[in-house]
Amino acid sequence: MEQNSPGTGGPMPEFVAQLTASQSALYAFIVSLLGGVNDANDVLQETNMKLCRKCAEYDPDQPFLRWAYVFARFEVMAWRKRQQRSRLVLDDELLRTVAAELEESAKEAEHQLKILEDCMERLTLRQRELIAARYGRGEAVQDIAVRLSRPENAMAALFYRLRKLLADCVQSVWRKESPIV
C-alpha cells in the first residue's frame, strides 16, 4: 500500500493516524534510551521527521510501533554521537541492550492487548457498550446510571464484575499460553 498522498509526497492519513497514536510510546521509548527527559522532545521530533520521510517504505501489514522503534533507536544513537563530550552518555552496547529489552516488553504489551481485545469480544454487546462508555469515552458511573435509570451503586458493582470478568479471562488465556516450566 502506498503511504504517500497522491501528488503531495506527504504521508497518507492512515500513516499520520498511526504516527499520532504512537507518540506517547515513542516518547517513552526515547526517554528510556536517553536515561531521562532532557532532549527527548528533540529526538522525538527528529524521529517523526524521519518516519514521515520514509513513510512510503512502511509495510502496513507489520506493527507500526516496532518499525518506528528502529528509527527512534537510530535517532537516539545520532543524538549520542553529537553529545560525545558528555560523561553521562550510555555506551552503544548498553543502549542496544536497553532498546532490545524495551522492544521485547512492547511486543509483550501488544500481545496482552490482543488477549484483552479477544476477551472483550466474548462479552455481550451491551457489556462492551458499557465498557466503551466508562473506559473508552471516560463517562462517569453516575452519568451512565442516570442515563440507564439504574442506581449508581448497582452500576459501580456491574463495572467491578465486568473488570473482574475481563481480568480473569486475560489471566486464564495468559496461563494457557505460558505454561509453568
MDTraj code that builds the backbone (N, CA, C; nanometers):
import mdtraj as md
import numpy as np

residues = "MET GLU GLN ASN SER PRO GLY THR GLY GLY PRO MET PRO GLU PHE VAL ALA GLN LEU THR ALA SER GLN SER ALA LEU TYR ALA PHE ILE VAL SER LEU LEU GLY GLY VAL ASN ASP ALA ASN ASP VAL LEU GLN GLU THR ASN MET LYS LEU CYS ARG LYS CYS ALA GLU TYR ASP PRO ASP GLN PRO PHE LEU ARG TRP ALA TYR VAL PHE ALA ARG PHE GLU VAL MET ALA TRP ARG LYS ARG GLN GLN ARG SER ARG LEU VAL LEU ASP ASP GLU LEU LEU ARG THR VAL ALA ALA GLU LEU GLU GLU SER ALA LYS GLU ALA GLU HIS GLN LEU LYS ILE LEU GLU ASP CYS MET GLU ARG LEU THR LEU ARG GLN ARG GLU LEU ILE ALA ALA ARG TYR GLY ARG GLY GLU ALA VAL GLN ASP ILE ALA VAL ARG LEU SER ARG PRO GLU ASN ALA MET ALA ALA LEU PHE TYR ARG LEU ARG LYS LEU LEU ALA ASP CYS VAL GLN SER VAL TRP ARG LYS GLU SER PRO ILE VAL".split()
xyz = np.array([
    [0.0843, -0.1181, 0.0000],
    [0.0000, 0.0000, 0.0000],
    [0.0884, 0.1239, 0.0000],
    [0.0627, 0.2158, -0.0846],
    [0.1376, 0.3405, -0.0940],
    [0.1009, 0.4299, 0.0244],
    [0.2011, 0.4832, 0.0940],
    [0.1772, 0.5632, 0.2133],
    [0.1802, 0.7133, 0.1871],
    [0.2201, 0.7542, 0.0663],
    [0.2250, 0.8967, 0.0347],
    [0.0947, 0.9407, -0.0280],
    [0.0527, 1.0621, 0.0042],
    [-0.0668, 1.1181, -0.0590],
    [-0.0358, 1.1453, -0.2050],
    [-0.1296, 1.1134, -0.2930],
    [-0.1046, 1.1354, -0.4355],
    [-0.0746, 1.2823, -0.4641],
    [0.0325, 1.3059, -0.5347],
    [0.0665, 1.4395, -0.5802],
    [0.1336, 1.5280, -0.4770],
    [0.1375, 1.4846, -0.3491],
    [0.1952, 1.5714, -0.2459],
    [0.3283, 1.5209, -0.1945],
    [0.3496, 1.3903, -0.2012],
    [0.4710, 1.3338, -0.1453],
    [0.4635, 1.3228, 0.0058],
    [0.3546, 1.3695, 0.0657],
    [0.3377, 1.3635, 0.2106],
    [0.2704, 1.2339, 0.2530],
    [0.2698, 1.2092, 0.3823],
    [0.2106, 1.0848, 0.4324],
    [0.0589, 1.0806, 0.4143],
    [0.0075, 0.9587, 0.3970],
    [-0.1363, 0.9356, 0.3872],
    [-0.1980, 0.9508, 0.5258],
    [-0.3277, 0.9808, 0.5325],
    [-0.3948, 0.9971, 0.6625],
    [-0.3825, 0.8744, 0.7536],
    [-0.3840, 0.7537, 0.6957],
    [-0.3715, 0.6325, 0.7768],
    [-0.2354, 0.6283, 0.8461],
    [-0.1327, 0.6677, 0.7730],
    [0.0014, 0.6699, 0.8296],
    [0.0094, 0.7751, 0.9393],
    [-0.0447, 0.8919, 0.9134],
    [-0.0436, 1.0008, 1.0115],
    [-0.1189, 0.9584, 1.1377],
    [-0.2296, 0.8868, 1.1211],
    [-0.3070, 0.8401, 1.2366],
    [-0.2237, 0.7440, 1.3218],
    [-0.1514, 0.6534, 1.2573],
    [-0.0672, 0.5603, 1.3332],
    [0.0484, 0.6333, 1.4007],
    [0.1074, 0.7273, 1.3306],
    [0.2172, 0.8041, 1.3878],
    [0.1686, 0.8833, 1.5087],
    [0.0548, 0.9453, 1.4960],
    [-0.0013, 1.0239, 1.6055],
    [-0.0326, 0.9352, 1.7252],
    [-0.0929, 0.8204, 1.6997],
    [-0.1296, 0.7291, 1.8081],
    [-0.0074, 0.6724, 1.8795],
    [0.1067, 0.6707, 1.8150],
    [0.2262, 0.6100, 1.8737],
    [0.3155, 0.7106, 1.9473],
    [0.2774, 0.8367, 1.9521],
    [0.3656, 0.9394, 2.0082],
    [0.4049, 0.9134, 2.1536],
    [0.3113, 0.8753, 2.2383],
    [0.3468, 0.8548, 2.3787],
    [0.4385, 0.7339, 2.3945],
    [0.4137, 0.6284, 2.3186],
    [0.5000, 0.5104, 2.3264],
    [0.6399, 0.5423, 2.2729],
    [0.6478, 0.6165, 2.1635],
    [0.7789, 0.6565, 2.1091],
    [0.8532, 0.7462, 2.2075],
    [0.7818, 0.8403, 2.2670],
    [0.8448, 0.9306, 2.3642],
    [0.9000, 0.8507, 2.4827],
    [0.8194, 0.7572, 2.5350],
    [0.8649, 0.6752, 2.6473],
    [0.9868, 0.5926, 2.6083],
    [0.9855, 0.5384, 2.4877],
    [1.0981, 0.4593, 2.4381],
    [1.2246, 0.5455, 2.4321],
    [1.2113, 0.6651, 2.3772],
    [1.3262, 0.7561, 2.3636],
    [1.3769, 0.7992, 2.5006],
    [1.2862, 0.8349, 2.5903],
    [1.3259, 0.8748, 2.7261],
    [1.4034, 0.7617, 2.7930],
    [1.3559, 0.6385, 2.7760],
    [1.4234, 0.5237, 2.8363],
    [1.5642, 0.5065, 2.7813],
    [1.5796, 0.5257, 2.6512],
    [1.7125, 0.5100, 2.5908],
    [1.8053, 0.6245, 2.6285],
    [1.7494, 0.7431, 2.6430],
    [1.8322, 0.8582, 2.6799],
    [1.8628, 0.8613, 2.8291],
    [1.7829, 0.7906, 2.9079],
    [1.8032, 0.7915, 3.0514],
    [1.7409, 0.9131, 3.1186],
    [1.6543, 0.9838, 3.0500],
    [1.5871, 1.0995, 3.1071],
    [1.5151, 1.1778, 2.9998],
    [1.4432, 1.2817, 3.0445],
    [1.3604, 1.3575, 2.9511],
    [1.4365, 1.4675, 2.8776],
    [1.5560, 1.5016, 2.9268],
    [1.6331, 1.6053, 2.8581],
    [1.6575, 1.5634, 2.7137],
    [1.6252, 1.6504, 2.6231],
    [1.6452, 1.6309, 2.4790],
    [1.5518, 1.5275, 2.4161],
    [1.4646, 1.4645, 2.4939],
    [1.3752, 1.3620, 2.4382],
    [1.2796, 1.4216, 2.3355],
    [1.2309, 1.5429, 2.3608],
    [1.1395, 1.6048, 2.2645],
    [1.2093, 1.6309, 2.1315],
    [1.3342, 1.6753, 2.1376],
    [1.4093, 1.6999, 2.0142],
    [1.4310, 1.5697, 1.9364],
    [1.4667, 1.4642, 2.0082],
    [1.4897, 1.3357, 1.9429],
    [1.3579, 1.2818, 1.8864],
    [1.2480, 1.3011, 1.9584],
    [1.1178, 1.2576, 1.9082],
    [1.0833, 1.3320, 1.7798],
    [1.1092, 1.4623, 1.7761],
    [1.0818, 1.5403, 1.6545],
    [1.1650, 1.4901, 1.5374],
    [1.2918, 1.4639, 1.5620],
    [1.3787, 1.4105, 1.4559],
    [1.3271, 1.2746, 1.4084],
    [1.2837, 1.1923, 1.5032],
    [1.2291, 1.0609, 1.4689],
    [1.1039, 1.0760, 1.3836],
    [1.0150, 1.1665, 1.4237],
    [0.8916, 1.1896, 1.3477],
    [0.9213, 1.2362, 1.2058],
    [1.0183, 1.3251, 1.1915],
    [1.0540, 1.3733, 1.0573],
    [1.1071, 1.2591, 0.9713],
    [1.1930, 1.1738, 1.0296],
    [1.2462, 1.0590, 0.9549],
    [1.1338, 0.9647, 0.9160],
    [1.0430, 0.9377, 1.0091],
    [0.9324, 0.8468, 0.9798],
    [0.8471, 0.9018, 0.8652],
    [0.8218, 1.0312, 0.8661],
    [0.7416, 1.0911, 0.7586],
    [0.8140, 1.0836, 0.6248],
    [0.9456, 1.1066, 0.6267],
    [1.0223, 1.0983, 0.5024],
    [1.0259, 0.9554, 0.4482],
    [1.0205, 0.8572, 0.5377],
    [1.0312, 0.7172, 0.4982],
    [0.8958, 0.6464, 0.4969],
    [0.7869, 0.7215, 0.5031],
    [0.6550, 0.6597, 0.5147],
    [0.6232, 0.5647, 0.3994],
    [0.6753, 0.5904, 0.2821],
    [0.6484, 0.5033, 0.1671],
    [0.7095, 0.3646, 0.1857],
    [0.8090, 0.3537, 0.2742],
    [0.8741, 0.2259, 0.2986],
    [0.8019, 0.1417, 0.4024],
    [0.7045, 0.2000, 0.4735],
    [0.6337, 0.1265, 0.5776],
    [0.5397, 0.0228, 0.5171],
    [0.5467, -0.0991, 0.5702],
    [0.4579, -0.2080, 0.5302],
    [0.3428, -0.2130, 0.6302],
    [0.2216, -0.1736, 0.5892],
    [0.1091, -0.1684, 0.6833],
    [0.0688, -0.3040, 0.7402],
    [0.1229, -0.4126, 0.6860],
    [0.0945, -0.5445, 0.7412],
    [0.1829, -0.5749, 0.8625],
    [0.2789, -0.4878, 0.8889],
    [0.3693, -0.5051, 1.0026],
    [0.3301, -0.4075, 1.1139],
    [0.3621, -0.4413, 1.2402],
    [0.3300, -0.3500, 1.3503],
    [0.4030, -0.2165, 1.3340],
    [0.3281, -0.1087, 1.3357],
    [0.3849, 0.0237, 1.3139],
    [0.4884, 0.0588, 1.4199],
    [0.4550, 0.0325, 1.5455],
    [0.5422, 0.0746, 1.6540],
    [0.6782, 0.0070, 1.6477],
    [0.6804, -0.1195, 1.6127],
    [0.8077, -0.1908, 1.6021],
    [0.8948, -0.1255, 1.4938],
    [0.8333, -0.0879, 1.3821],
    [0.9051, -0.0208, 1.2732],
    [0.9554, 0.1156, 1.3208],
    [0.8716, 0.1892, 1.3921],
    [0.9081, 0.3231, 1.4385],
    [1.0200, 0.3174, 1.5423],
    [1.0215, 0.2124, 1.6252],
    [1.1273, 0.1997, 1.7265],
    [1.2662, 0.1938, 1.6630],
    [1.2751, 0.1335, 1.5471],
    [1.4056, 0.1255, 1.4784],
    [1.4555, 0.2670, 1.4483],
    [1.3677, 0.3521, 1.3960],
    [1.4063, 0.4894, 1.3653],
    [1.4408, 0.5657, 1.4928],
    [1.3626, 0.5447, 1.5965],
    [1.3882, 0.6134, 1.7235],
    [1.5251, 0.5743, 1.7786],
    [1.5555, 0.4454, 1.7722],
    [1.6859, 0.3995, 1.8233],
    [1.8003, 0.4651, 1.7459],
    [1.7874, 0.4731, 1.6129],
    [1.8926, 0.5370, 1.5331],
    [1.9031, 0.6863, 1.5641],
    [1.7904, 0.7510, 1.5879],
    [1.7946, 0.8936, 1.6223],
    [1.8597, 0.9150, 1.7588],
    [1.8336, 0.8255, 1.8525],
    [1.8998, 0.8348, 1.9831],
    [2.0496, 0.8172, 1.9655],
    [2.0887, 0.7214, 1.8825],
    [2.2317, 0.6994, 1.8592],
    [2.2952, 0.8216, 1.7926],
    [2.2244, 0.8840, 1.6995],
    [2.2771, 1.0047, 1.6348],
    [2.2897, 1.1174, 1.7370],
    [2.1911, 1.1300, 1.8239],
    [2.1979, 1.2324, 1.9288],
    [2.3179, 1.2066, 2.0185],
    [2.3398, 1.0787, 2.0524],
    [2.4521, 1.0427, 2.1388],
    [2.5857, 1.0800, 2.0737],
    [2.5958, 1.0583, 1.9450],
    [2.7203, 1.0945, 1.8758],
    [2.7456, 1.2439, 1.8872],
    [2.6378, 1.3223, 1.8792],
    [2.6524, 1.4676, 1.8932],
    [2.6862, 1.5075, 2.0370],
    [2.6594, 1.4194, 2.1314],
    [2.6815, 1.4501, 2.2728],
    [2.8044, 1.3791, 2.3307],
    [2.8946, 1.3344, 2.2454],
    [3.0090, 1.2535, 2.2897],
    [3.0882, 1.3156, 2.4051],
    [3.0869, 1.4451, 2.4159],
    [3.1655, 1.5090, 2.5211],
    [3.1080, 1.4865, 2.6607],
    [2.9822, 1.4504, 2.6689],
    [2.9179, 1.4310, 2.7984],
    [2.9598, 1.2971, 2.8582],
    [2.9907, 1.2952, 2.9890],
    [3.0304, 1.1714, 3.0554],
    [2.9082, 1.0872, 3.0914],
    [2.7889, 1.1437, 3.0801],
    [2.6678, 1.0732, 3.1212],
    [2.6037, 0.9940, 3.0080],
    [2.6678, 0.9874, 2.8934],
    [2.6113, 0.9170, 2.7786],
    [2.6379, 0.7672, 2.7932],
    [2.5346, 0.6840, 2.7697],
    [2.5497, 0.5396, 2.7770],
    [2.6317, 0.4896, 2.6590],
    [2.7031, 0.3782, 2.6803],
    [2.7789, 0.3245, 2.5686],
    [2.6830, 0.2533, 2.4721],
    [2.7288, 0.2329, 2.3477],
    [2.6423, 0.1800, 2.2419],
    [2.5874, 0.0410, 2.2749],
    [2.6688, -0.0452, 2.3349],
    [2.6241, -0.1811, 2.3668],
    [2.5115, -0.1778, 2.4697],
    [2.5274, -0.0962, 2.5725],
    [2.4227, -0.0838, 2.6728],
    [2.2960, -0.0272, 2.6098],
    [2.3114, 0.0700, 2.5219],
    [2.1970, 0.1278, 2.4528],
    [2.1238, 0.0224, 2.3707],
    [2.1981, -0.0618, 2.2984],
    [2.1358, -0.1682, 2.2194],
    [2.0625, -0.2672, 2.3099],
    [2.1218, -0.3012, 2.4246],
    [2.0592, -0.3946, 2.5186],
    [1.9294, -0.3380, 2.5734],
    [1.9331, -0.2117, 2.6166],
    [1.8126, -0.1472, 2.6703],
    [1.7052, -0.1391, 2.5619],
    [1.7445, -0.1019, 2.4408],
    [1.6482, -0.0914, 2.3309],
    [1.5835, -0.2265, 2.3024],
    [1.6628, -0.3325, 2.3019],
    [1.6086, -0.4667, 2.2754],
    [1.5095, -0.5076, 2.3841],
    [1.5424, -0.4768, 2.5096],
    [1.4517, -0.5115, 2.6190],
    [1.3227, -0.4310, 2.6104],
    [1.3322, -0.3043, 2.5756],
    [1.2124, -0.2220, 2.5618],
    [1.1257, -0.2700, 2.4460],
    [1.1894, -0.3076, 2.3351],
    [1.1141, -0.3591, 2.2212],
    [1.0435, -0.4896, 2.2580],
    [1.1112, -0.5745, 2.3358],
    [1.0515, -0.7012, 2.3782],
    [0.9325, -0.6756, 2.4697],
    [0.9458, -0.5800, 2.5617],
    [0.8330, -0.5509, 2.6509],
    [0.7176, -0.4893, 2.5720],
    [0.7474, -0.4150, 2.4660],
    [0.6410, -0.3600, 2.3812],
    [0.5676, -0.4731, 2.3092],
    [0.6423, -0.5754, 2.2644],
    [0.5786, -0.6914, 2.1997],
    [0.4861, -0.7612, 2.2984],
    [0.5333, -0.7763, 2.4218],
    [0.4516, -0.8416, 2.5240],
    [0.3262, -0.7591, 2.5527],
    [0.3401, -0.6277, 2.5589],
    [0.2242, -0.5408, 2.5822],
    [0.1253, -0.5516, 2.4664],
    [0.1763, -0.5576, 2.3434],
    [0.0891, -0.5745, 2.2264],
    [0.0128, -0.7065, 2.2360],
    [0.0821, -0.8108, 2.2802],
    [0.0201, -0.9422, 2.2937],
    [-0.0873, -0.9390, 2.4023],
    [-0.0581, -0.8751, 2.5151],
    [-0.1571, -0.8647, 2.6226],
    [-0.2783, -0.7850, 2.5764],
    [-0.2553, -0.6814, 2.4991],
    [-0.3663, -0.6024, 2.4459],
    [-0.4515, -0.6880, 2.3521],
    [-0.3890, -0.7710, 2.2720],
    [-0.4624, -0.8616, 2.1828],
    [-0.5469, -0.9589, 2.2643],
    [-0.4922, -1.0113, 2.3728],
    [-0.5687, -1.1017, 2.4592],
    [-0.6886, -1.0277, 2.5176],
    [-0.6665, -0.9038, 2.5632],
    [-0.7762, -0.8249, 2.6185],
    [-0.8844, -0.8007, 2.5128],
    [-0.8423, -0.7687, 2.3905],
    [-0.9398, -0.7482, 2.2828],
    [-1.0199, -0.8754, 2.2569],
    [-0.9522, -0.9912, 2.2591],
    [-1.0224, -1.1192, 2.2398],
    [-1.1208, -1.1428, 2.3534],
    [-1.0816, -1.1117, 2.4751],
    [-1.1712, -1.1281, 2.5892],
    [-1.2889, -1.0315, 2.5797],
    [-1.2646, -0.9120, 2.5297],
    [-1.3739, -0.8155, 2.5116],
    [-1.4767, -0.8713, 2.4131],
    [-1.4305, -0.9402, 2.3101],
    [-1.5209, -0.9975, 2.2105],
    [-1.6123, -1.1033, 2.2711],
    [-1.5703, -1.1631, 2.3822],
    [-1.6521, -1.2656, 2.4482],
    [-1.7676, -1.2043, 2.5273],
    [-1.7590, -1.0740, 2.5556],
    [-1.8665, -1.0067, 2.6284],
    [-1.9860, -0.9863, 2.5369],
    [-2.1011, -0.9641, 2.5976],
    [-2.2193, -0.9323, 2.5182],
    [-2.2039, -0.7917, 2.4610],
    [-2.2840, -0.7617, 2.3623],
    [-2.2799, -0.6284, 2.3019],
    [-2.3079, -0.5212, 2.4071],
    [-2.4068, -0.5452, 2.4918],
    [-2.4412, -0.4479, 2.5974],
    [-2.3221, -0.4267, 2.6923],
    [-2.2555, -0.5346, 2.7313],
    [-2.1402, -0.5233, 2.8202],
    [-2.0281, -0.4437, 2.7530],
    [-2.0037, -0.4713, 2.6238],
    [-1.8992, -0.3975, 2.5513],
    [-1.9344, -0.2493, 2.5413],
    [-2.0630, -0.2195, 2.5197],
    [-2.1060, -0.0795, 2.5121],
    [-2.0843, -0.0088, 2.6453],
    [-2.1126, -0.0787, 2.7561],
    [-2.0903, -0.0190, 2.8881],
    [-1.9408, 0.0064, 2.9122],
    [-1.8586, -0.0916, 2.8764],
    [-1.7129, -0.0760, 2.8908],
    [-1.6641, 0.0419, 2.8066],
    [-1.7140, 0.0515, 2.6839],
    [-1.6726, 0.1620, 2.5956],
    [-1.7144, 0.2962, 2.6547],
    [-1.8338, 0.3038, 2.7115],
    [-1.8809, 0.4295, 2.7694],
    [-1.7951, 0.4687, 2.8887],
    [-1.7708, 0.3743, 2.9770],
    [-1.6977, 0.4059, 3.1003],
    [-1.5489, 0.4266, 3.0764],
    [-1.4856, 0.3348, 3.0064],
    [-1.3395, 0.3374, 2.9952],
    [-1.2905, 0.3911, 2.8619],
    [-1.3695, 0.3792, 2.7577],
    [-1.3295, 0.4329, 2.6279],
    [-1.3552, 0.5818, 2.6182],
    [-1.4760, 0.6217, 2.6582],
    [-1.5115, 0.7637, 2.6499],
    [-1.4966, 0.8356, 2.7831],
    [-1.4700, 0.7600, 2.8901],
    [-1.4465, 0.8215, 3.0204],
    [-1.5714, 0.8752, 3.0891],
    [-1.6879, 0.8214, 3.0542],
    [-1.8106, 0.8670, 3.1187],
    [-1.8099, 0.8246, 3.2657],
    [-1.8633, 0.9085, 3.3516],
    [-1.8716, 0.8789, 3.4944],
    [-1.9780, 0.7731, 3.5195],
    [-1.9561, 0.6894, 3.6217],
    [-2.0530, 0.5866, 3.6582],
    [-2.1883, 0.6513, 3.6872],
    [-2.1846, 0.7633, 3.7560],
    [-2.3084, 0.8343, 3.7917],
    [-2.3858, 0.8737, 3.6649],
    [-2.3164, 0.9254, 3.5648],
    [-2.3825, 0.9666, 3.4406],
    [-2.4423, 0.8468, 3.3659],
    [-2.3704, 0.7366, 3.3643],
    [-2.4205, 0.6157, 3.2979],
    [-2.5440, 0.5646, 3.3727],
    [-2.5374, 0.5654, 3.5064],
    [-2.6505, 0.5197, 3.5874],
    [-2.7744, 0.6047, 3.5606],
    [-2.7588, 0.7355, 3.5528],
    [-2.8723, 0.8247, 3.5257],
    [-2.9291, 0.7954, 3.3874],
    [-2.8393, 0.7832, 3.2887],
    [-2.8832, 0.7584, 3.1513],
    [-2.9617, 0.6283, 3.1395],
    [-2.9220, 0.5263, 3.2176],
    [-2.9872, 0.3951, 3.2101],
    [-3.0947, 0.3764, 3.3174],
    [-3.1188, 0.4809, 3.3959],
    [-3.2180, 0.4751, 3.5047],
    [-3.1898, 0.3599, 3.5999],
    [-3.0634, 0.3488, 3.6390],
    [-3.0208, 0.2439, 3.7329],
    [-2.9541, 0.3103, 3.8516],
    [-2.9592, 0.2464, 3.9694],
    [-2.8899, 0.3023, 4.0861],
    [-2.7384, 0.3061, 4.0611],
    [-2.6757, 0.4128, 4.1089],
    [-2.5315, 0.4287, 4.0878],
    [-2.4526, 0.3138, 4.1487],
    [-2.4898, 0.2697, 4.2695],
    [-2.4148, 0.1605, 4.3329],
    [-2.4303, 0.0297, 4.2547],
    [-2.5452, 0.0088, 4.1899],
    [-2.5636, -0.1101, 4.1071],
    [-2.4725, -0.1034, 3.9838],
    [-2.4597, 0.0160, 3.9250],
    [-2.3709, 0.0320, 3.8089],
    [-2.2252, 0.0130, 3.8502],
    [-2.1869, 0.0682, 3.9659],
    [-2.0494, 0.0511, 4.0137],
    [-2.0195, -0.0974, 4.0336],
    [-2.1149, -0.1713, 4.0916],
    [-2.0970, -0.3150, 4.1126],
    [-2.0867, -0.3884, 3.9784],
    [-2.1672, -0.3469, 3.8815],
    [-2.1617, -0.4081, 3.7490],
    [-2.0245, -0.3857, 3.6846],
    [-1.9716, -0.2637, 3.6947],
    [-1.8390, -0.2369, 3.6373],
    [-1.7307, -0.3171, 3.7085],
    [-1.7449, -0.3350, 3.8383],
    [-1.6497, -0.4180, 3.9129],
    [-1.6529, -0.5607, 3.8578],
    [-1.7751, -0.6157, 3.8403],
    [-1.7870, -0.7527, 3.7884],
    [-1.7316, -0.7640, 3.6467],
    [-1.7555, -0.6629, 3.5633],
    [-1.7033, -0.6658, 3.4265],
    [-1.5500, -0.6606, 3.4263],
    [-1.4917, -0.5751, 3.5106],
    [-1.3446, -0.5690, 3.5188],
    [-1.2876, -0.7026, 3.5653],
    [-1.3531, -0.7623, 3.6668],
    [-1.3068, -0.8916, 3.7183],
    [-1.3198, -0.9993, 3.6113],
    [-1.4320, -0.9998, 3.5397],
    [-1.4532, -1.0955, 3.4317],
    [-1.3427, -1.0845, 3.3271],
    [-1.3103, -0.9609, 3.2867],
    [-1.2037, -0.9400, 3.1881],
    [-1.0677, -0.9812, 3.2442],
    [-1.0398, -0.9446, 3.3684],
    [-0.9105, -0.9803, 3.4294],
    [-0.8960, -1.1322, 3.4376],
    [-1.0022, -1.2006, 3.4783],
    [-0.9963, -1.3472, 3.4867],
    [-0.9753, -1.4089, 3.3495],
    [-1.0412, -1.3548, 3.2481],
    [-1.0260, -1.4051, 3.1117],
    [-0.8818, -1.3868, 3.0643],
    [-0.8276, -1.2668, 3.0827],
    [-0.6900, -1.2390, 3.0395],
    [-0.5927, -1.3320, 3.1118],
    [-0.6086, -1.3460, 3.2432],
    [-0.5181, -1.4338, 3.3199],
    [-0.5300, -1.5787, 3.2746],
    [-0.6514, -1.6228, 3.2470],
    [-0.6732, -1.7603, 3.2024],
    [-0.6034, -1.7857, 3.0689],
    [-0.6227, -1.6958, 2.9737],
    [-0.5593, -1.7111, 2.8421],
    [-0.4069, -1.7040, 2.8575],
    [-0.3598, -1.6108, 2.9382],
    [-0.2147, -1.5928, 2.9585],
    [-0.1543, -1.7210, 3.0174],
    [-0.2229, -1.7818, 3.1173],
    [-0.1718, -1.9053, 3.1780],
    [-0.1691, -2.0198, 3.0775],
    [-0.2707, -2.0280, 2.9917],
    [-0.2751, -2.1336, 2.8907],
    [-0.1619, -2.1192, 2.7900],
    [-0.1265, -1.9947, 2.7573],
    [-0.0211, -1.9706, 2.6590],
    [0.1184, -1.9789, 2.7183],
    [0.1305, -1.9587, 2.8493],
    [0.2614, -1.9580, 2.9160],
    [0.2637, -2.0635, 3.0260],
    [0.2720, -2.1913, 2.9885],
    [0.2719, -2.2954, 3.0921],
    [0.3954, -2.2835, 3.1806],
    [0.3762, -2.3182, 3.3074],
    [0.4867, -2.3149, 3.4042],
    [0.5846, -2.4257, 3.3706],
    [0.7133, -2.3890, 3.3675],
    [0.8172, -2.4849, 3.3301],
    [0.8651, -2.5583, 3.4517],
])
top = md.Topology()
chain = top.add_chain()
for i, resn in enumerate(residues, 1):
    res = top.add_residue(resn, chain, resSeq=i)
    for name in ("N", "CA", "C"):
        top.add_atom(name, md.element.get_by_symbol(name[0]), res)
traj = md.Trajectory(xyz[None], top)
